[in-house]
Structures are given as structure tokens and as C-alpha cells.
Amino acid sequence: MNLTILGTGNATVTHCYNTCFVLDEGDQYLLIDGGGGNGLLQQLEKAHLRWRDMRTVFVTHKHMDHLLGILWLMRMMCQSWRRGTYDGEAIIYGHEEVVSLLHVMGNALLSSKDSAFLDDRLHFVTVSDGETQQLIGHDVTFFDIRSTKAKQFGFSLQLSDGKLTCCGDEPYQPWEEGYVRDSKWLLHEAFCLDAEAHIFHPYEKHHSTVKDACETAARMGVQNLILYHTEDKDLTHRRQRYYDEGHQYYQGNLYIPDDLELFRNL
């Protein structure tokens, strides 16, 4: 299993792309979220990935910085089916609000000739809290993070020797323990350094600091922690500064990726 981080930034970044990523194994690909626009297509191309291969998609929630890129992917798929340059089918997974919104927006924004492929070639699957589906050959369990903002799901994917868990773009909460504890890999948001919380005000936005995320990972017995959904005011030094703060609280393997970073053989 490989992981490509397409974007690492929070909703308002301008120097990096919004948080989204791809898991792949063999010739199967799972896209998680789409960022905030058609930059998704550029990020995929820069990562040497083809949008045509993103046939399995999971959208965590309906915020623009996670959802709008999916509409561009839908457009590319439907136009290509109409033109006869794309074959097969694709599936988008999400909770009921996400699925309903994508369906409505697809019908409203795509031409009638293109939207005809919705539910015909492009399928929407609604998942519920605690439900397990098999995606790209792995059991994936979805869970409601109980967001105080838009309804949002995280997920836990079973690897051959552990699990990879994503908490979405909000801080870990105690009801997620069964999914997060002892994860081989944990993807967790870190809006900013704890030392700069007075500047970025993460708690007002329902986000966490590097310190918060690292303390959670240490308490939950996580082997590898990936921090994302960050600010972008100092990308040149972000990795080192986040690493320096994080390792005061977490002694496992800590990663602060840049956009397009690739993790092989999870």
C-alpha cells in the first residue's frame, strides 16, 4: 500500500493545496477528498497519477476545501464517458449529506448529456457510522467523528499488519478510540504549532495544534503519525518547526509531509 499526499493545507491556504490524498495498491486507487477545485487534476498529474484511475473515492464531508475538487473529477469522468474515451464505472462513497449534495450539484452543474451518467456509470454509495465496506481489496470502516460543524466521517483501513486511520480534519475525540488506538498509521490534522495558537486560534475553528495531535498519538499507541491540514505561512521551515515541537510529546515516527509527498509500503 502506498500513500500520496496531494495536498496538506487547511481551507484558506494559498501556497499549498487543500488536504486530500490517494492510497494505492497494485492497480487500484482510493482517492480521499478532492480539495477545493480543479487544482486536484493538476496535483494528480504532478504526482504522476491519472484521474482516470481514481475509480474509488471517499469524501469525508461537505466543506468546500474537501468537496469541490470531486465535482471536477465527476465532470472529467462524465464527459469522457459521453465521448467514448473512458470505460468502466466509478464509485463515490460518503455519508448521506455528502452523497445528496454531490448528486444535486452534479445534476445542476453538468450538462444533461453528462449528468445522464450519474447512477449509470458513476455510482454513489451512502455509508453509515460503524459500517465496513471493502475498498481496493481492504476492509474500510467508516465512523462519524461527531463534528460540531458539518457532519464528517473518518475511516480506518485494515492493512496486512495493522491499520491506517484518518480522523478527518478535526481533533481526535474519545469516542474514536476504538478506531485510533494502536494504529500503525494515523493521519491527524495539526492546524498550527502550539506555540503559535495565539496567532492562528485553532480551537475557535475546532482544530488542534501539533502538540495536541502528538499527545493523542502517544496516548493511543500510534506507530506512525502524519500531520496535515496545516497553515501555510512558512512552508520552507514548516517541517522542521512542526517536527521540533511534535517530538517533545511523541516519540514514534513523526511525518510532516509537503504536497505530493509519497509514502511507500505502508
Legacy VTK file of the C-alpha trace (Angstrom):
# vtk DataFile Version 3.0
C-alpha trace
ASCII
DATASET POLYDATA
POINTS 266 float
0.000 0.000 0.000
1.320 3.436 -0.989
0.102 6.854 0.146
0.414 10.002 -1.943
-0.341 13.272 -0.163
-1.861 15.501 -2.841
-2.433 18.454 -0.525
-1.558 19.333 3.055
-3.236 22.666 3.670
-6.294 23.923 5.508
-9.249 25.679 3.885
-7.663 29.100 3.379
-4.172 28.199 2.170
-2.800 29.804 -0.982
0.734 28.373 -1.164
-0.144 24.682 -0.972
-3.191 22.629 -1.926
-6.059 21.681 0.387
-5.829 18.363 2.210
-6.522 15.258 0.119
-4.624 12.074 -0.637
-4.522 8.809 -2.589
-3.997 5.267 -1.334
-2.955 2.761 -3.972
-2.079 -0.908 -4.155
-1.393 -2.766 -7.369
-3.593 -1.142 -9.985
-6.289 0.033 -7.569
-6.597 3.589 -6.248
-8.612 5.177 -3.465
-8.945 8.974 -3.512
-9.805 10.634 -0.196
-11.387 14.073 -0.715
-10.676 16.389 -3.610
-9.506 19.715 -2.277
-11.178 22.954 -3.267
-11.209 22.937 -7.075
-9.705 21.817 -10.347
-6.268 22.004 -8.745
-6.987 18.365 -7.937
-6.361 17.487 -11.577
-3.038 19.309 -11.536
-1.946 17.674 -8.281
-2.742 14.226 -9.647
-0.734 14.970 -12.785
2.218 16.279 -10.765
2.128 13.093 -8.682
2.213 11.021 -11.889
-1.271 9.691 -11.153
-4.116 9.610 -13.667
-7.543 10.971 -12.818
-8.880 8.077 -14.899
-7.641 5.630 -12.261
-9.496 7.326 -9.384
-12.470 4.963 -9.653
-12.958 4.616 -5.882
-13.495 7.838 -3.945
-14.408 8.671 -0.355
-15.494 12.179 0.629
-15.273 12.917 4.340
-17.583 15.949 4.485
-19.149 18.760 2.512
-16.788 21.667 3.224
-15.637 23.356 0.023
-11.956 22.635 0.591
-12.696 18.899 0.507
-15.636 18.615 -1.864
-15.250 20.902 -4.882
-12.379 19.005 -6.462
-14.642 15.951 -6.610
-17.036 17.856 -8.885
-14.204 18.380 -11.358
-13.390 14.690 -11.234
-17.068 13.913 -11.845
-17.055 16.281 -14.827
-13.976 14.657 -16.346
-15.474 11.195 -15.931
-18.907 12.029 -17.332
-17.568 13.971 -20.308
-15.191 11.145 -21.144
-17.939 8.521 -20.907
-20.041 10.617 -23.279
-17.162 10.938 -25.729
-16.385 7.237 -25.579
-12.858 7.805 -24.236
-13.445 6.271 -20.800
-14.742 2.838 -19.935
-15.900 1.003 -16.860
-17.522 2.530 -13.787
-16.613 4.520 -10.661
-17.969 4.780 -7.115
-18.104 7.701 -4.694
-18.647 6.860 -1.009
-19.819 9.286 1.651
-22.394 9.847 4.350
-25.908 10.865 3.309
-25.286 14.645 3.279
-22.226 14.337 1.049
-23.867 11.898 -1.352
-27.020 14.004 -1.630
-25.084 17.216 -2.243
-22.806 15.715 -4.886
-25.810 14.240 -6.646
-27.707 17.546 -6.632
-24.681 19.585 -7.724
-23.785 17.095 -10.432
-27.252 17.299 -11.916
-27.317 21.089 -11.602
-23.848 21.872 -12.939
-23.196 19.206 -15.564
-24.875 19.210 -18.945
-27.846 16.869 -19.235
-25.827 14.664 -21.594
-23.092 14.326 -18.973
-25.301 14.067 -15.887
-27.022 11.104 -17.559
-24.026 9.044 -16.422
-24.750 9.718 -12.749
-26.073 6.498 -11.191
-25.432 4.749 -14.516
-21.618 4.661 -14.674
-20.860 6.864 -11.673
-22.407 5.334 -8.575
-22.972 6.930 -5.167
-22.835 4.750 -2.051
-24.090 6.095 1.266
-22.184 4.755 4.278
-23.247 4.855 7.913
-21.412 5.168 11.213
-19.537 1.942 12.008
-20.179 0.397 8.590
-17.451 -1.643 6.920
-17.037 -1.829 3.135
-14.287 -3.389 1.069
-12.436 -0.750 -0.948
-9.458 -1.566 -3.179
-9.260 -5.000 -1.581
-9.191 -3.828 2.050
-11.813 -3.614 4.769
-12.572 0.032 5.485
-14.686 1.022 8.481
-16.277 4.469 8.436
-17.057 6.394 11.602
-18.856 9.608 12.476
-16.425 11.972 14.198
-19.446 13.861 15.634
-18.301 17.193 14.307
-19.815 20.329 15.770
-19.698 21.835 12.271
-20.620 19.872 9.140
-21.266 16.166 9.599
-17.984 14.366 8.951
-16.751 10.792 8.756
-13.279 9.414 9.308
-12.200 5.900 8.407
-9.939 3.037 9.424
-8.442 0.826 6.712
-7.148 -2.637 7.569
-3.612 -3.232 6.321
-1.943 -6.629 6.255
-0.143 -5.905 9.537
-2.149 -3.186 11.232
-4.494 -0.367 10.375
-4.378 3.094 8.860
-6.755 5.570 10.468
-7.844 9.030 9.366
-9.659 11.288 11.844
-10.844 13.750 9.207
-9.894 17.389 9.675
-10.891 17.839 13.315
-9.211 16.752 16.563
-9.439 13.207 17.886
-12.339 12.671 20.302
-12.674 9.915 22.941
-15.437 8.088 21.045
-12.937 7.432 18.236
-10.617 5.417 20.480
-11.640 2.028 19.105
-10.560 3.126 15.631
-7.455 5.135 16.551
-5.820 3.100 19.315
-2.780 1.076 18.189
-2.994 2.319 14.603
0.076 1.590 12.546
-0.558 4.868 10.716
-2.617 7.854 11.882
-3.429 10.867 9.732
-4.359 13.752 12.004
-4.848 17.457 11.438
-2.493 19.964 13.074
-3.685 23.460 12.315
-0.595 25.147 13.728
2.136 24.956 16.330
1.003 25.096 19.938
3.498 27.935 20.318
1.516 29.895 17.708
-2.002 29.087 18.873
-2.414 32.720 19.901
-1.823 33.696 16.261
-3.902 31.086 14.408
-6.645 30.406 17.011
-7.110 26.688 16.218
-9.632 25.968 18.973
-12.014 28.633 17.712
-12.042 26.721 14.408
-12.408 23.284 16.049
-8.844 22.292 15.173
-5.782 21.159 17.113
-2.131 22.062 17.459
0.924 19.940 16.751
1.246 19.334 20.485
-2.375 18.155 20.749
-2.045 15.723 17.844
1.243 14.317 19.118
-0.051 13.849 22.661
-3.017 11.940 21.226
-0.765 9.704 19.117
1.445 8.933 22.103
-1.534 8.134 24.326
-3.133 5.918 21.673
-0.001 3.884 20.935
0.266 5.041 17.304
3.395 3.878 15.474
3.483 6.455 12.656
1.852 9.899 12.768
1.253 12.063 9.690
0.258 15.685 10.323
-1.754 17.560 7.697
-4.443 20.254 7.236
-1.925 22.865 8.371
-1.355 26.580 7.867
0.980 27.645 5.059
2.671 30.828 6.301
6.156 29.312 6.479
6.278 26.275 4.219
10.059 26.488 3.931
10.507 25.754 7.633
7.184 24.118 8.498
8.510 20.572 8.530
11.366 21.295 10.939
9.340 23.544 13.217
6.462 21.062 13.490
8.921 18.216 13.993
10.727 20.075 16.767
7.536 20.744 18.688
5.966 17.363 17.998
8.858 15.278 19.233
8.605 16.854 22.656
5.335 14.917 23.063
5.552 11.916 20.720
8.468 9.508 20.300
7.090 7.457 17.409
7.741 8.140 13.738
6.531 11.681 13.008
5.955 12.930 9.457
5.122 16.440 8.284
4.709 15.977 4.532
4.793 18.540 1.777
2.302 18.432 -1.067
2.944 15.476 -3.419
4.984 13.515 -0.882
4.884 9.736 -1.361
4.925 7.094 1.377
5.721 3.613 0.051
4.890 0.220 1.504
2.778 1.291 4.471
LINES 1 267
266 0 1 2 3 4 5 6 7 8 9 10 11 12 13 14 15 16 17 18 19 20 21 22 23 24 25 26 27 28 29 30 31 32 33 34 35 36 37 38 39 40 41 42 43 44 45 46 47 48 49 50 51 52 53 54 55 56 57 58 59 60 61 62 63 64 65 66 67 68 69 70 71 72 73 74 75 76 77 78 79 80 81 82 83 84 85 86 87 88 89 90 91 92 93 94 95 96 97 98 99 100 101 102 103 104 105 106 107 108 109 110 111 112 113 114 115 116 117 118 119 120 121 122 123 124 125 126 127 128 129 130 131 132 133 134 135 136 137 138 139 140 141 142 143 144 145 146 147 148 149 150 151 152 153 154 155 156 157 158 159 160 161 162 163 164 165 166 167 168 169 170 171 172 173 174 175 176 177 178 179 180 181 182 183 184 185 186 187 188 189 190 191 192 193 194 195 196 197 198 199 200 201 202 203 204 205 206 207 208 209 210 211 212 213 214 215 216 217 218 219 220 221 222 223 224 225 226 227 228 229 230 231 232 233 234 235 236 237 238 239 240 241 242 243 244 245 246 247 248 249 250 251 252 253 254 255 256 257 258 259 260 261 262 263 264 265
